[in-house]
Amino acid sequence: MEKERTKVRTYSAMDRDAEMLEAVARYHQMSKSATITSLIRKEFWRIFPAGNGKIKPDRGARIEKEMR
């Protein structure tokens, strides 16, 4: 059995950006990591409402037509 590798994820940001992230995370009562993930998820589905080549919507998801 192969040992599963841990994924290391980091980001860099200016102090002001980090403070804004902290404020948004505190407002939503989420961790900074969860806040970043949530924002990315929202933006992904806004740009690709029907998914893309690798990532498909969940089964039963309502897909709105892209407005572009």
N, C-alpha and C positions, 0 to 999 in steps of 0.2 A: 504494500500500500504506500503510495507516494504521500509525502508530507505536503500539506497545502501551504502555499506561500502567502504571507501577509502582504497586502497591497498598501504601499505608503503613498499617501496623497498629501501634497502640500500646496500652498499658494502663497504668493507674496502680494502685499498691498501697502499703499502709503498709510501713514498713521490715521489720516482723516477717513479713508475708506474703511479701515479696520474699526474705527469708532462708530461709523455709520452701521456697519454689519452688527456690531455689538448692540447698538440701539434697536435695530430691527429684530434681532434675535430675542432680546429682552422683552420687547413689545409683544411678540408672538409666543413668548414663553417656550422657546426652542433653543437648542444649542446652535452655535455658529455654523457648524457642519450641516445640521439639518436645515438651517435657513438657506444656506448656499444651495443645497440639493433641491429644496423646494422651488427656489427662484429659477434654477436651471430647468427643472421639470416643466414649470409653467411656460417658460420661453420656448422650450423645445416643441411643446404641443401647439403653441401659437404659430410657430414657423412651419411645422410639419403636422397639420391636423390629422392626416391619414397615416402618419408615421413616415419612415424612410426605408431604405433597403434592408437594414438590420433590425430596426426597432418597429414593431407593429403595435397598434392599439390593443388594449385588453379586449378579450372576448366580450361582446355585448356593449362595447363603448359606442356612444352616439358620436358620429363624426360629422362635423359641419363642413360645408364646402369652403375652400380657401377663397378669400375675398380679394385676391390680387388680380 
